[in-house]
Amino acid sequence: MKNFARKQWPILVVYSGILIALAVVVFVDFRSGAIMLSLNVLLAFLLRLRLPDSKAGWLRIRRRRIDLTVLATLGILLLILALVVPQGSK
């Protein structure tokens, strides 16, 4: 298990951030959690951009250009949607 965690640390960091963001969506505030979710996708983009293919682990799904395009587009669109959604009343 330690060897797995050592090899796959980039995706484990992103997954743990996504879980925290989903907990914030459910228990605290939708907008804050959605912003955190988009920032985690952008973190995955940065990790995929900076890490070589041998170190990227499961972040490496397709060719680098396709991975980066998909992650950047998804992260930016999620961030825009999170900022556009009206603030809920409490």
Sequence and secondary structure as in RCSB ss.txt:
>XXXX:A:sequence
MKNFARKQWPILVVYSGILIALAVVVFVDFRSGAIMLSLNVLLAFLLRLRLPDSKAGWLRIRRRRIDLTVLATLG
ILLLILALVVPQGSK
>XXXX:A:secstr
 HHHHHHTHHHHHHHHHHHHHHHHHHHT HHHHHHHHHHHHHHHHHHHHHS HHHHGGG  S HHHHHHHHHHHH
HHHHHHHHHS     
